[in-house]
Amino acid sequence: MATTEVKPLFYRPPPRWYFWTALGAALAIHLTAVAVSQRHEAPPVDLPPQPPQVVEAVLAPPESTPPPEDIPIPEPPPPPDVQPEFVEERTPPPRPQNTAQNLRQSKPLGRCRCLEQKRSPCMRRNPSILTRRVRGMLREVE
């Protein structure tokens, strides 16, 4: 492995000729656009007015169309009596579970006994309300 001195990486701005080239190109485009816009075309030649022309339209009398002929339409052939290759079997519907029995057997999750103690929903969300009420009840007892 060759040992070379590691130099820090510094930001090098782009060469100045990039800036001057871009500025010169923009200036050339601008000046070309101004020069092209200054060019005027010759005014159009005025033609002498022409007399109005009268156009007469004659419509031919409408031709009588014969009544449509009644073409008998043959009846479609009966569908073939072919048994399908795949017959979908119907599965029985799921049995309904006895929800009343399941509710009696269910237990509260974790330490939450809000439903057992019939607390209001706001107490379940904000336990500080319950704490204030308990403190108030303790003060009344003392």
N, CA, C and O atoms as a DFTB+ gen file, in Angstrom:
568 C
 N C O
     1  1       0.826      -1.173       0.000
     2  2       0.000       0.000       0.000
     3  2       0.878       1.245       0.000
     4  3       1.811       1.362       0.794
     5  1       0.575       2.144      -0.874
     6  2       1.387       3.350      -0.966
     7  2       0.935       4.337       0.087
     8  3      -0.260       4.485       0.341
     9  1       1.871       4.996       0.683
    10  2       1.533       5.988       1.702
    11  2       1.564       7.358       1.056
    12  3       2.594       7.817       0.560
    13  1       0.412       7.993       1.077
    14  2       0.315       9.353       0.552
    15  2      -0.293      10.222       1.630
    16  3      -1.050       9.759       2.484
    17  1       0.049      11.453       1.569
    18  2      -0.472      12.380       2.561
    19  2      -1.940      12.676       2.262
    20  3      -2.297      13.024       1.136
    21  1      -2.774      12.536       3.270
    22  2      -4.201      12.786       3.105
    23  2      -4.445      14.272       3.277
    24  3      -4.095      14.866       4.297
    25  1      -5.061      14.865       2.241
    26  2      -5.333      16.296       2.295
    27  2      -6.817      16.496       2.586
    28  3      -7.653      15.711       2.137
    29  1      -7.139      17.531       3.326
    30  2      -8.567      17.787       3.590
    31  2      -9.265      18.244       2.310
    32  3      -8.667      18.883       1.444
    33  1     -10.543      17.896       2.221
    34  2     -11.336      18.291       1.069
    35  2     -11.916      19.678       1.316
    36  3     -12.676      19.886       2.263
    37  1     -11.553      20.618       0.462
    38  2     -12.066      21.975       0.558
    39  2     -12.958      22.253      -0.641
    40  3     -12.801      21.654      -1.705
    41  1     -13.887      23.164      -0.452
    42  2     -14.768      23.567      -1.544
    43  2     -13.976      24.381      -2.536
    44  3     -13.286      25.332      -2.168
    45  1     -14.077      24.008      -3.793
    46  2     -13.436      24.777      -4.850
    47  2     -14.528      25.394      -5.708
    48  3     -15.314      24.663      -6.310
    49  1     -14.598      26.697      -5.781
    50  2     -15.614      27.316      -6.637
    51  2     -15.295      27.032      -8.102
    52  3     -14.139      26.793      -8.452
    53  1     -16.313      27.056      -8.955
    54  2     -16.058      26.799     -10.380
    55  2     -15.205      27.918     -10.975
    56  3     -15.161      29.027     -10.441
    57  1     -14.539      27.622     -12.068
    58  2     -13.689      28.659     -12.696
    59  2     -14.520      29.873     -13.107
    60  3     -15.718      29.766     -13.372
    61  1     -13.863      31.019     -13.153
    62  2     -14.577      32.262     -13.464
    63  2     -15.054      32.294     -14.908
    64  3     -16.015      33.001     -15.210
    65  1     -14.438      31.577     -15.784
    66  2     -14.850      31.642     -17.184
    67  2     -16.232      31.044     -17.386
    68  3     -16.900      31.377     -18.365
    69  1     -16.687      30.159     -16.479
    70  2     -18.054      29.634     -16.562
    71  2     -19.060      30.786     -16.462
    72  3     -19.996      30.885     -17.256
    73  1     -18.844      31.645     -15.477
    74  2     -19.744      32.770     -15.250
    75  2     -19.742      33.712     -16.445
    76  3     -20.804      34.097     -16.933
    77  1     -18.557      34.086     -16.922
    78  2     -18.477      35.058     -18.006
    79  2     -19.013      34.488     -19.315
    80  3     -19.585      35.223     -20.120
    81  1     -18.836      33.193     -19.536
    82  2     -19.377      32.574     -20.746
    83  2     -20.901      32.571     -20.700
    84  3     -21.552      32.891     -21.694
    85  1     -21.470      32.212     -19.559
    86  2     -22.936      32.191     -19.430
    87  2     -23.508      33.600     -19.577
    88  3     -24.540      33.783     -20.223
    89  1     -22.850      34.593     -18.987
    90  2     -23.318      35.970     -19.091
    91  2     -23.244      36.458     -20.537
    92  3     -24.166      37.123     -21.010
    93  1     -22.160      36.138     -21.242
    94  2     -22.031      36.553     -22.642
    95  2     -23.085      35.883     -23.527
    96  3     -23.641      36.527     -24.416
    97  1     -23.364      34.600     -23.293
    98  2     -24.386      33.901     -24.087
    99  2     -25.764      34.505     -23.838
   100  3     -26.535      34.686     -24.781
   101  1     -26.084      34.817     -22.591
   102  2     -27.384      35.425     -22.280
   103  2     -27.501      36.800     -22.932
   104  3     -28.553      37.149     -23.466
   105  1     -26.433      37.570     -22.890
   106  2     -26.449      38.893     -23.508
   107  2     -26.615      38.787     -25.027
   108  3     -27.335      39.588     -25.623
   109  1     -25.966      37.820     -25.652
   110  2     -26.090      37.638     -27.101
   111  2     -27.518      37.234     -27.469
   112  3     -28.064      37.733     -28.454
   113  1     -28.121      36.351     -26.703
   114  2     -29.501      35.941     -26.975
   115  2     -30.443      37.132     -26.847
   116  3     -31.336      37.313     -27.675
   117  1     -30.247      37.940     -25.813
   118  2     -31.096      39.105     -25.591
   119  2     -30.964      40.104     -26.740
   120  3     -31.971      40.582     -27.263
   121  1     -29.764      40.415     -27.126
   122  2     -29.556      41.383     -28.204
   123  2     -30.112      40.865     -29.526
   124  3     -30.645      41.649     -30.311
   125  1     -30.002      39.567     -29.791
   126  2     -30.562      38.990     -31.012
   127  2     -32.086      39.124     -31.003
   128  3     -32.683      39.458     -32.026
   129  1     -32.714      38.870     -29.864
   130  2     -34.170      38.993     -29.769
   131  2     -34.601      40.436     -30.002
   132  3     -35.600      40.669     -30.682
   133  1     -33.883      41.402     -29.461
   134  2     -34.224      42.813     -29.665
   135  2     -34.055      43.191     -31.134
   136  3     -34.894      43.906     -31.681
   137  1     -32.998      42.730     -31.777
   138  2     -32.754      43.071     -33.187
   139  2     -33.828      42.463     -34.082
   140  3     -34.275      43.106     -35.032
   141  1     -34.249      41.230     -33.790
   142  2     -35.273      40.595     -34.616
   143  2     -36.617      41.297     -34.429
   144  3     -37.391      41.406     -35.380
   145  1     -36.901      41.771     -33.228
   146  2     -38.189      42.434     -32.986
   147  2     -38.259      43.810     -33.654
   148  3     -39.358      44.318     -33.875
   149  1     -37.138      44.416     -33.975
   150  2     -37.122      45.740     -34.605
   151  2     -37.361      45.664     -36.108
   152  3     -37.608      46.687     -36.747
   153  1     -37.291      44.490     -36.665
   154  2     -37.480      44.350     -38.108
   155  2     -38.949      44.483     -38.450
   156  3     -39.790      43.812     -37.851
   157  1     -39.270      45.344     -39.410
   158  2     -40.662      45.569     -39.797
   159  2     -40.915      44.969     -41.167
   160  3     -40.054      44.992     -42.046
   161  1     -42.114      44.430     -41.329
   162  2     -42.494      43.892     -42.630
   163  2     -43.214      44.976     -43.421
   164  3     -43.707      45.948     -42.848
   165  1     -43.273      44.808     -44.733
   166  2     -43.966      45.765     -45.585
   167  2     -45.465      45.660     -45.333
   168  3     -45.979      44.565     -45.099
   169  1     -46.179      46.800     -45.379
   170  2     -47.626      46.713     -45.147
   171  2     -48.297      45.930     -46.265
   172  3     -47.809      45.953     -47.395
   173  1     -49.380      45.250     -45.997
   174  2     -50.051      44.473     -47.039
   175  2     -50.635      45.392     -48.104
   176  3     -51.032      46.520     -47.814
   177  1     -50.684      44.904     -49.329
   178  2     -51.183      45.678     -50.458
   179  2     -52.699      45.713     -50.376
   180  3     -53.347      44.685     -50.174
   181  1     -53.270      46.935     -50.538
   182  2     -54.727      47.063     -50.513
   183  2     -55.292      46.658     -51.867
   184  3     -54.889      47.195     -52.898
   185  1     -56.212      45.722     -51.865
   186  2     -56.859      45.281     -53.090
   187  2     -58.115      46.117     -53.313
   188  3     -58.748      46.558     -52.354
   189  1     -58.475      46.336     -54.580
   190  2     -59.694      47.111     -54.816
   191  2     -60.902      46.311     -54.334
   192  3     -60.905      45.082     -54.399
   193  1     -61.918      47.006     -53.857
   194  2     -63.090      46.280     -53.353
   195  2     -63.804      45.561     -54.493
   196  3     -63.941      46.104     -55.589
   197  1     -64.251      44.353     -54.233
   198  2     -64.950      43.569     -55.247
   199  2     -66.448      43.711     -55.036
   200  3     -66.913      43.841     -53.904
   201  1     -67.195      43.685     -56.122
   202  2     -68.653      43.798     -55.966
   203  2     -69.190      42.538     -55.279
   204  3     -68.652      41.447     -55.466
   205  1     -70.238      42.694     -54.497
   206  2     -70.790      41.519     -53.817
   207  2     -71.363      40.537     -54.827
   208  3     -71.984      40.939     -55.811
   209  1     -71.160      39.285     -54.588
   210  2     -71.662      38.261     -55.484
   211  2     -72.906      37.633     -54.873
   212  3     -72.973      37.395     -53.667
   213  1     -73.887      37.371     -55.727
   214  2     -75.129      36.760     -55.262
   215  2     -75.068      35.281     -55.579
   216  3     -74.800      34.891     -56.716
   217  1     -75.310      34.483     -54.601
   218  2     -75.292      33.038     -54.777
   219  2     -76.716      32.542     -54.590
   220  3     -77.345      32.794     -53.563
   221  1     -77.219      31.829     -55.603
   222  2     -78.563      31.280     -55.493
   223  2     -78.452      29.783     -55.281
   224  3     -77.722      29.093     -55.991
   225  1     -79.177      29.297     -54.305
   226  2     -79.171      27.867     -54.008
   227  2     -80.527      27.295     -54.344
   228  3     -81.555      27.818     -53.915
   229  1     -80.531      26.232     -55.104
   230  2     -81.774      25.564     -55.463
   231  2     -81.708      24.167     -54.888
   232  3     -80.793      23.399     -55.185
   233  1     -82.680      23.849     -54.068
   234  2     -82.707      22.523     -53.460
   235  2     -83.578      21.605     -54.299
   236  3     -84.651      21.998     -54.756
   237  1     -83.119      20.403     -54.494
   238  2     -83.893      19.422     -55.245
   239  2     -85.046      18.942     -54.367
   240  3     -84.921      18.902     -53.143
   241  1     -86.175      18.577     -54.992
   242  2     -87.274      18.080     -54.169
   243  2     -86.867      16.777     -53.482
   244  3     -86.144      15.962     -54.056
   245  1     -87.330      16.594     -52.269
   246  2     -86.926      15.387     -51.548
   247  2     -87.467      14.135     -52.240
   248  3     -88.615      14.097     -52.684
   249  1     -86.633      13.138     -52.318
   250  2     -87.055      11.885     -52.929
   251  2     -87.898      11.109     -51.935
   252  3     -87.625      11.107     -50.734
   253  1     -88.914      10.459     -52.445
   254  2     -89.737       9.656     -51.542
   255  2     -89.007       8.350     -51.270
   256  3     -88.550       7.666     -52.186
   257  1     -88.912       8.031     -50.010
   258  2     -88.219       6.803     -49.630
   259  2     -89.238       5.688     -49.476
   260  3     -90.307       5.904     -48.905
   261  1     -88.926       4.512     -49.971
   262  2     -89.879       3.415     -49.824
   263  2     -89.969       2.993     -48.365
   264  3     -89.001       3.156     -47.622
   265  1     -91.105       2.454     -47.938
   266  2     -91.208       2.021     -46.539
   267  2     -90.239       0.863     -46.284
   268  3     -89.948       0.076     -47.184
   269  1     -89.756       0.774     -45.073
   270  2     -88.801      -0.300     -44.780
   271  2     -89.477      -1.662     -44.905
   272  3     -90.630      -1.852     -44.516
   273  1     -88.732      -2.581     -45.451
   274  2     -89.269      -3.924     -45.617
   275  2     -89.155      -4.684     -44.303
   276  3     -88.170      -4.547     -43.577
   277  1     -90.172      -5.487     -44.005
   278  2     -90.133      -6.317     -42.809
   279  2     -89.393      -7.605     -43.131
   280  3     -89.875      -8.449     -43.886
   281  1     -88.228      -7.734     -42.549
   282  2     -87.433      -8.938     -42.773
   283  2     -87.674      -9.847     -41.572
   284  3     -87.435      -9.439     -40.435
   285  1     -88.137     -11.055     -41.803
   286  2     -88.370     -11.948     -40.654
   287  2     -87.031     -12.344     -40.020
   288  3     -86.082     -12.723     -40.706
   289  1     -86.992     -12.246     -38.711
   290  2     -85.783     -12.590     -37.963
   291  2     -85.970     -14.008     -37.433
   292  3     -86.942     -14.274     -36.725
   293  1     -85.070     -14.911     -37.757
   294  2     -85.231     -16.284     -37.260
   295  2     -84.990     -16.329     -35.752
   296  3     -84.213     -15.547     -35.204
   297  1     -85.675     -17.262     -35.102
   298  2     -85.507     -17.413     -33.653
   299  2     -84.144     -18.029     -33.365
   300  3     -83.668     -18.872     -34.126
   301  1     -83.518     -17.614     -32.275
   302  2     -82.202     -18.176     -31.961
   303  2     -82.351     -19.645     -31.573
   304  3     -83.389     -20.051     -31.049
   305  1     -81.320     -20.434     -31.828
   306  2     -81.403     -21.848     -31.456
   307  2     -81.419     -21.992     -29.935
   308  3     -80.886     -21.136     -29.229
   309  1     -82.023     -23.059     -29.428
   310  2     -82.059     -23.238     -27.975
   311  2     -80.647     -23.474     -27.436
   312  3     -79.788     -23.995     -28.149
   313  1     -80.409     -23.095     -26.191
   314  2     -79.068     -23.294     -25.628
   315  2     -78.767     -24.789     -25.508
   316  3     -79.668     -25.591     -25.262
   317  1     -77.521     -25.149     -25.680
   318  2     -77.172     -26.570     -25.582
   319  2     -77.284     -27.050     -24.135
   320  3     -77.029     -26.301     -23.193
   321  1     -77.665     -28.293     -23.987
   322  2     -77.776     -28.896     -22.655
   323  2     -76.449     -29.549     -22.294
   324  3     -76.282     -30.762     -22.421
   325  1     -75.507     -28.722     -21.842
   326  2     -74.184     -29.220     -21.473
   327  2     -73.991     -28.953     -19.984
   328  3     -74.230     -27.846     -19.501
   329  1     -73.562     -29.969     -19.279
   330  2     -73.285     -29.812     -17.850
   331  2     -71.955     -29.079     -17.687
   332  3     -70.985     -29.404     -18.372
   333  1     -71.900     -28.094     -16.789
   334  2     -70.624     -27.385     -16.599
   335  2     -69.592     -28.304     -15.961
   336  3     -69.920     -29.228     -15.217
   337  1     -68.327     -28.016     -16.282
   338  2     -67.255     -28.838     -15.734
   339  2     -67.046     -28.573     -14.251
   340  3     -66.702     -29.483     -13.498
   341  1     -67.252     -27.341     -13.833
   342  2     -67.019     -26.990     -12.432
   343  2     -68.339     -26.593     -11.796
   344  3     -69.052     -25.735     -12.316
   345  1     -68.658     -27.205     -10.693
   346  2     -69.869     -26.872      -9.957
   347  2     -69.429     -26.322      -8.609
   348  3     -68.717     -26.988      -7.857
   349  1     -69.855     -25.107      -8.311
   350  2     -69.462     -24.468      -7.052
   351  2     -70.302     -25.033      -5.917
   352  3     -71.532     -25.024      -5.967
   353  1     -69.620     -25.520      -4.903
   354  2     -70.320     -26.076      -3.751
   355  2     -70.564     -24.960      -2.746
   356  3     -69.694     -24.126      -2.494
   357  1     -71.726     -24.963      -2.194
   358  2     -72.059     -23.946      -1.199
   359  2     -71.630     -24.431       0.175
   360  3     -71.922     -25.556       0.582
   361  1     -70.937     -23.560       0.870
   362  2     -70.525     -23.905       2.237
   363  2     -71.613     -23.451       3.184
   364  3     -72.287     -22.456       2.918
   365  1     -71.797     -24.158       4.281
   366  2     -72.839     -23.744       5.224
   367  2     -72.444     -22.427       5.887
   368  3     -71.257     -22.166       6.080
   369  1     -73.418     -21.601       6.234
   370  2     -73.084     -20.326       6.889
   371  2     -72.501     -20.585       8.273
   372  3     -72.786     -21.619       8.878
   373  1     -71.691     -19.663       8.780
   374  2     -71.097     -19.866      10.110
   375  2     -72.177     -19.848      11.183
   376  3     -73.187     -19.153      11.075
   377  1     -71.929     -20.629      12.207
   378  2     -72.904     -20.688      13.294
   379  2     -72.795     -19.429      14.142
   380  3     -71.688     -18.988      14.448
   381  1     -73.920     -18.847      14.523
   382  2     -73.846     -17.659      15.382
   383  2     -73.384     -18.062      16.776
   384  3     -73.817     -19.074      17.327
   385  1     -72.503     -17.250      17.326
   386  2     -72.000     -17.530      18.669
   387  2     -72.943     -16.931      19.696
   388  3     -73.587     -15.912      19.446
   389  1     -73.015     -17.550      20.811
   390  2     -73.880     -17.068      21.883
   391  2     -73.176     -15.887      22.543
   392  3     -72.313     -16.075      23.400
   393  1     -73.546     -14.667      22.144
   394  2     -72.841     -13.483      22.634
   395  2     -73.159     -13.180      24.092
   396  3     -72.303     -12.648      24.799
   397  1     -74.356     -13.500      24.562
   398  2     -74.698     -13.224      25.963
   399  2     -73.824     -14.052      26.889
   400  3     -73.377     -13.550      27.920
   401  1     -73.573     -15.291      26.549
   402  2     -72.755     -16.152      27.390
   403  2     -71.303     -15.672      27.353
   404  3     -70.617     -15.701      28.376
   405  1     -70.828     -15.231      26.182
   406  2     -69.449     -14.746      26.077
   407  2     -69.249     -13.471      26.882
   408  3     -68.172     -13.261      27.440
   409  1     -70.272     -12.608      26.954
   410  2     -70.123     -11.375      27.723
   411  2     -70.024     -11.660      29.210
   412  3     -69.290     -10.975      29.923
   413  1     -70.752     -12.662      29.690
   414  2     -70.681     -13.000      31.113
   415  2     -69.319     -13.567      31.473
   416  3     -68.846     -13.376      32.594
   417  1     -68.689     -14.256      30.545
   418  2     -67.410     -14.885      30.836
   419  2     -66.237     -13.933      30.632
   420  3     -65.137     -14.213      31.109
   421  1     -66.442     -12.817      29.936
   422  2     -65.317     -11.931      29.660
   423  2     -64.888     -11.207      30.920
   424  3     -65.701     -10.906      31.795
   425  1     -63.588     -10.933      30.994
   426  2     -63.009     -10.265      32.157
   427  2     -62.400      -8.953      31.688
   428  3     -62.018      -8.841      30.523
   429  1     -62.299      -7.972      32.552
   430  2     -61.676      -6.710      32.147
   431  2     -60.203      -6.925      31.851
   432  3     -59.554      -7.786      32.445
   433  1     -59.689      -6.134      30.928
   434  2     -58.294      -6.246      30.546
   435  2     -57.418      -5.542      31.569
   436  3     -57.699      -4.412      31.968
   437  1     -56.362      -6.209      31.988
   438  2     -55.394      -5.599      32.891
   439  2     -56.025      -5.166      34.211
   440  3     -56.822      -5.901      34.794
   441  1     -55.667      -3.969      34.680
   442  2     -56.170      -3.474      35.947
   443  2     -57.376      -2.554      35.767
   444  3     -57.874      -2.000      36.747
   445  1     -57.843      -2.387      34.560
   446  2     -58.951      -1.477      34.303
   447  2     -60.254      -2.114      34.772
   448  3     -60.682      -3.138      34.238
   449  1     -60.869      -1.514      35.753
   450  2     -62.145      -2.012      36.249
   451  2     -63.222      -0.940      36.074
   452  3     -64.185      -0.867      36.838
   453  1     -63.027      -0.109      35.042
   454  2     -63.943       0.996      34.812
   455  2     -65.360       0.491      34.573
   456  3     -66.325       1.062      35.081
   457  1     -65.480      -0.582      33.796
   458  2     -66.803      -1.076      33.475
   459  2     -67.466      -1.700      34.697
   460  3     -68.680      -1.595      34.873
   461  1     -66.663      -2.353      35.543
   462  2     -67.237      -2.978      36.741
   463  2     -67.708      -1.925      37.737
   464  3     -68.739      -2.095      38.386
   465  1     -66.946      -0.832      37.855
   466  2     -67.288       0.183      38.845
   467  2     -68.223       1.236      38.273
   468  3     -68.579       2.185      38.973
   469  1     -68.630       1.090      37.012
   470  2     -69.584       1.973      36.359
   471  2     -69.133       3.427      36.378
   472  3     -69.910       4.330      36.687
   473  1     -67.877       3.634      36.048
   474  2     -67.381       5.005      35.954
   475  2     -67.836       5.610      34.639
   476  3     -68.111       4.895      33.675
   477  1     -67.911       6.903      34.608
   478  2     -68.306       7.579      33.374
   479  2     -67.127       7.556      32.402
   480  3     -65.980       7.411      32.827
   481  1     -67.393       7.695      31.125
   482  2     -66.299       7.652      30.144
   483  2     -65.253       8.736      30.360
   484  3     -64.078       8.518      30.065
   485  1     -65.653       9.902      30.868
   486  2     -64.658      10.954      31.068
   487  2     -63.679      10.553      32.166
   488  3     -62.515      10.953      32.125
   489  1     -64.130       9.766      33.154
   490  2     -63.220       9.326      34.204
   491  2     -62.241       8.293      33.660
   492  3     -61.103       8.209      34.121
   493  1     -62.681       7.508      32.679
   494  2     -61.769       6.535      32.097
   495  2     -60.685       7.247      31.302
   496  3     -59.541       6.795      31.270
   497  1     -61.032       8.346      30.667
   498  2     -60.048       9.057      29.862
   499  2     -59.149       9.938      30.728
   500  3     -57.950      10.043      30.473
   501  1     -59.723      10.568      31.744
   502  2     -58.964      11.506      32.567
   503  2     -59.061      11.069      34.027
   504  3     -60.015      11.434      34.715
   505  1     -58.090      10.295      34.511
   506  2     -58.183       9.801      35.890
   507  2     -58.054      10.899      36.941
   508  3     -58.397      10.675      38.101
   509  1     -57.561      12.094      36.555
   510  2     -57.414      13.150      37.555
   511  2     -58.784      13.609      38.065
   512  3     -58.886      14.096      39.191
   513  1     -59.845      13.461      37.249
   514  2     -61.193      13.813      37.698
   515  2     -61.589      12.913      38.860
   516  3     -62.134      13.373      39.864
   517  1     -61.305      11.621      38.706
   518  2     -61.635      10.668      39.761
   519  2     -60.839      10.976      41.022
   520  3     -61.375      10.900      42.128
   521  1     -59.565      11.324      40.867
   522  2     -58.724      11.636      42.014
   523  2     -59.293      12.834      42.769
   524  3     -59.329      12.817      43.999
   525  1     -59.739      13.877      42.060
   526  2     -60.303      15.052      42.716
   527  2     -61.576      14.699      43.471
   528  3     -61.810      15.199      44.571
   529  1     -62.406      13.830      42.876
   530  2     -63.651      13.463      43.545
   531  2     -63.379      12.648      44.798
   532  3     -64.045      12.831      45.817
   533  1     -62.401      11.745      44.728
   534  2     -62.073      10.929      45.919
   535  2     -61.525      11.824      47.002
   536  3     -61.879      11.645      48.167
   537  1     -60.675      12.781      46.671
   538  2     -60.122      13.688      47.691
   539  2     -61.250      14.510      48.316
   540  3     -61.274      14.744      49.524
   541  1     -62.173      14.939      47.472
   542  2     -63.291      15.712      48.013
   543  2     -64.145      14.881      48.976
   544  3     -64.620      15.381      49.996
   545  1     -64.328      13.612      48.634
   546  2     -65.120      12.735      49.507
   547  2     -64.378      12.476      50.821
   548  3     -65.004      12.367      51.875
   549  1     -63.036      12.376      50.761
   550  2     -62.258      12.162      51.992
   551  2     -62.334      13.383      52.885
   552  3     -62.376      13.243      54.107
   553  1     -62.353      14.563      52.318
   554  2     -62.446      15.785      53.132
   555  2     -63.800      15.847      53.838
   556  3     -63.915      16.313      54.972
   557  1     -64.823      15.360      53.126
   558  2     -66.155      15.387      53.753
   559  2     -66.231      14.415      54.922
   560  3     -66.939      14.669      55.897
   561  1     -65.506      13.304      54.832
   562  2     -65.543      12.298      55.891
   563  2     -64.819      12.832      57.126
   564  3     -65.244      12.579      58.253
   565  1     -63.734      13.566      56.920
   566  2     -62.939      14.070      58.055
   567  2     -63.680      15.130      58.760
   568  3     -63.184      15.682      59.742
